Amino acid sequence: MRASQSYWYNLTTQSVERADERPSEDTLGPFATAEEAEESPAMLLEYARAWLESDESEKFRELAAESDDGADFV
């Protein structure tokens, strides 16, 4: 019996790919459905924003401020 395939989101082509193994280094996944893969960039941004606003990111924001490279993290 063959296992069901996984879905991956390709960051370069901005498309969903279906494969048993990770298709390339430019992909996020695996996801159980094509819909999950398609929504993954938006979900990652949401998680990243939530983390940046959390207390857990404070020490990293302090390091960024010390480096004073002009990057805006929040």
MODELLER restraints for C-alpha pairs under 7 A, 6 or more apart:
rsr = mdl.restraints
at = mdl.atoms
rsr.add(forms.Gaussian(group=physical.xy_distance, feature=features.Distance(at['CA:5:A'], at['CA:18:A']), mean=6.55, stdev=0.5))
rsr.add(forms.Gaussian(group=physical.xy_distance, feature=features.Distance(at['CA:5:A'], at['CA:19:A']), mean=5.73, stdev=0.5))
rsr.add(forms.Gaussian(group=physical.xy_distance, feature=features.Distance(at['CA:5:A'], at['CA:20:A']), mean=5.08, stdev=0.5))
rsr.add(forms.Gaussian(group=physical.xy_distance, feature=features.Distance(at['CA:6:A'], at['CA:18:A']), mean=5.85, stdev=0.5))
rsr.add(forms.Gaussian(group=physical.xy_distance, feature=features.Distance(at['CA:6:A'], at['CA:19:A']), mean=5.58, stdev=0.5))
rsr.add(forms.Gaussian(group=physical.xy_distance, feature=features.Distance(at['CA:6:A'], at['CA:20:A']), mean=5.63, stdev=0.5))
rsr.add(forms.Gaussian(group=physical.xy_distance, feature=features.Distance(at['CA:6:A'], at['CA:30:A']), mean=5.58, stdev=0.5))
rsr.add(forms.Gaussian(group=physical.xy_distance, feature=features.Distance(at['CA:6:A'], at['CA:31:A']), mean=5.77, stdev=0.5))
rsr.add(forms.Gaussian(group=physical.xy_distance, feature=features.Distance(at['CA:6:A'], at['CA:32:A']), mean=5.70, stdev=0.5))
rsr.add(forms.Gaussian(group=physical.xy_distance, feature=features.Distance(at['CA:7:A'], at['CA:16:A']), mean=6.62, stdev=0.5))
rsr.add(forms.Gaussian(group=physical.xy_distance, feature=features.Distance(at['CA:7:A'], at['CA:17:A']), mean=5.69, stdev=0.5))
rsr.add(forms.Gaussian(group=physical.xy_distance, feature=features.Distance(at['CA:7:A'], at['CA:18:A']), mean=4.57, stdev=0.5))
rsr.add(forms.Gaussian(group=physical.xy_distance, feature=features.Distance(at['CA:7:A'], at['CA:19:A']), mean=6.30, stdev=0.5))
rsr.add(forms.Gaussian(group=physical.xy_distance, feature=features.Distance(at['CA:7:A'], at['CA:29:A']), mean=6.75, stdev=0.5))
rsr.add(forms.Gaussian(group=physical.xy_distance, feature=features.Distance(at['CA:7:A'], at['CA:30:A']), mean=5.49, stdev=0.5))
rsr.add(forms.Gaussian(group=physical.xy_distance, feature=features.Distance(at['CA:7:A'], at['CA:31:A']), mean=4.99, stdev=0.5))
rsr.add(forms.Gaussian(group=physical.xy_distance, feature=features.Distance(at['CA:7:A'], at['CA:32:A']), mean=6.26, stdev=0.5))
rsr.add(forms.Gaussian(group=physical.xy_distance, feature=features.Distance(at['CA:7:A'], at['CA:33:A']), mean=6.07, stdev=0.5))
rsr.add(forms.Gaussian(group=physical.xy_distance, feature=features.Distance(at['CA:7:A'], at['CA:34:A']), mean=5.66, stdev=0.5))
rsr.add(forms.Gaussian(group=physical.xy_distance, feature=features.Distance(at['CA:7:A'], at['CA:37:A']), mean=6.11, stdev=0.5))
rsr.add(forms.Gaussian(group=physical.xy_distance, feature=features.Distance(at['CA:8:A'], at['CA:16:A']), mean=5.62, stdev=0.5))
rsr.add(forms.Gaussian(group=physical.xy_distance, feature=features.Distance(at['CA:8:A'], at['CA:17:A']), mean=5.09, stdev=0.5))
rsr.add(forms.Gaussian(group=physical.xy_distance, feature=features.Distance(at['CA:8:A'], at['CA:18:A']), mean=6.18, stdev=0.5))
rsr.add(forms.Gaussian(group=physical.xy_distance, feature=features.Distance(at['CA:8:A'], at['CA:27:A']), mean=5.94, stdev=0.5))
rsr.add(forms.Gaussian(group=physical.xy_distance, feature=features.Distance(at['CA:8:A'], at['CA:28:A']), mean=5.55, stdev=0.5))
rsr.add(forms.Gaussian(group=physical.xy_distance, feature=features.Distance(at['CA:8:A'], at['CA:29:A']), mean=4.80, stdev=0.5))
rsr.add(forms.Gaussian(group=physical.xy_distance, feature=features.Distance(at['CA:8:A'], at['CA:30:A']), mean=5.23, stdev=0.5))
rsr.add(forms.Gaussian(group=physical.xy_distance, feature=features.Distance(at['CA:8:A'], at['CA:31:A']), mean=6.19, stdev=0.5))
rsr.add(forms.Gaussian(group=physical.xy_distance, feature=features.Distance(at['CA:8:A'], at['CA:37:A']), mean=5.69, stdev=0.5))
rsr.add(forms.Gaussian(group=physical.xy_distance, feature=features.Distance(at['CA:9:A'], at['CA:15:A']), mean=5.82, stdev=0.5))
rsr.add(forms.Gaussian(group=physical.xy_distance, feature=features.Distance(at['CA:9:A'], at['CA:16:A']), mean=4.56, stdev=0.5))
rsr.add(forms.Gaussian(group=physical.xy_distance, feature=features.Distance(at['CA:9:A'], at['CA:17:A']), mean=6.13, stdev=0.5))
rsr.add(forms.Gaussian(group=physical.xy_distance, feature=features.Distance(at['CA:9:A'], at['CA:27:A']), mean=5.21, stdev=0.5))
rsr.add(forms.Gaussian(group=physical.xy_distance, feature=features.Distance(at['CA:9:A'], at['CA:28:A']), mean=5.08, stdev=0.5))
rsr.add(forms.Gaussian(group=physical.xy_distance, feature=features.Distance(at['CA:9:A'], at['CA:29:A']), mean=6.55, stdev=0.5))
rsr.add(forms.Gaussian(group=physical.xy_distance, feature=features.Distance(at['CA:9:A'], at['CA:37:A']), mean=5.26, stdev=0.5))
rsr.add(forms.Gaussian(group=physical.xy_distance, feature=features.Distance(at['CA:9:A'], at['CA:38:A']), mean=6.43, stdev=0.5))
rsr.add(forms.Gaussian(group=physical.xy_distance, feature=features.Distance(at['CA:10:A'], at['CA:16:A']), mean=6.09, stdev=0.5))
rsr.add(forms.Gaussian(group=physical.xy_distance, feature=features.Distance(at['CA:10:A'], at['CA:17:A']), mean=6.82, stdev=0.5))
rsr.add(forms.Gaussian(group=physical.xy_distance, feature=features.Distance(at['CA:10:A'], at['CA:26:A']), mean=5.63, stdev=0.5))
rsr.add(forms.Gaussian(group=physical.xy_distance, feature=features.Distance(at['CA:10:A'], at['CA:27:A']), mean=4.31, stdev=0.5))
rsr.add(forms.Gaussian(group=physical.xy_distance, feature=features.Distance(at['CA:10:A'], at['CA:28:A']), mean=6.56, stdev=0.5))
rsr.add(forms.Gaussian(group=physical.xy_distance, feature=features.Distance(at['CA:11:A'], at['CA:26:A']), mean=5.52, stdev=0.5))
rsr.add(forms.Gaussian(group=physical.xy_distance, feature=features.Distance(at['CA:11:A'], at['CA:27:A']), mean=5.82, stdev=0.5))
rsr.add(forms.Gaussian(group=physical.xy_distance, feature=features.Distance(at['CA:12:A'], at['CA:26:A']), mean=6.27, stdev=0.5))
rsr.add(forms.Gaussian(group=physical.xy_distance, feature=features.Distance(at['CA:16:A'], at['CA:34:A']), mean=6.57, stdev=0.5))
rsr.add(forms.Gaussian(group=physical.xy_distance, feature=features.Distance(at['CA:16:A'], at['CA:37:A']), mean=6.30, stdev=0.5))
rsr.add(forms.Gaussian(group=physical.xy_distance, feature=features.Distance(at['CA:16:A'], at['CA:38:A']), mean=6.17, stdev=0.5))
rsr.add(forms.Gaussian(group=physical.xy_distance, feature=features.Distance(at['CA:29:A'], at['CA:37:A']), mean=6.99, stdev=0.5))
rsr.add(forms.Gaussian(group=physical.xy_distance, feature=features.Distance(at['CA:31:A'], at['CA:37:A']), mean=5.63, stdev=0.5))
rsr.add(forms.Gaussian(group=physical.xy_distance, feature=features.Distance(at['CA:51:A'], at['CA:57:A']), mean=6.35, stdev=0.5))
rsr.add(forms.Gaussian(group=physical.xy_distance, feature=features.Distance(at['CA:52:A'], at['CA:74:A']), mean=6.52, stdev=0.5))
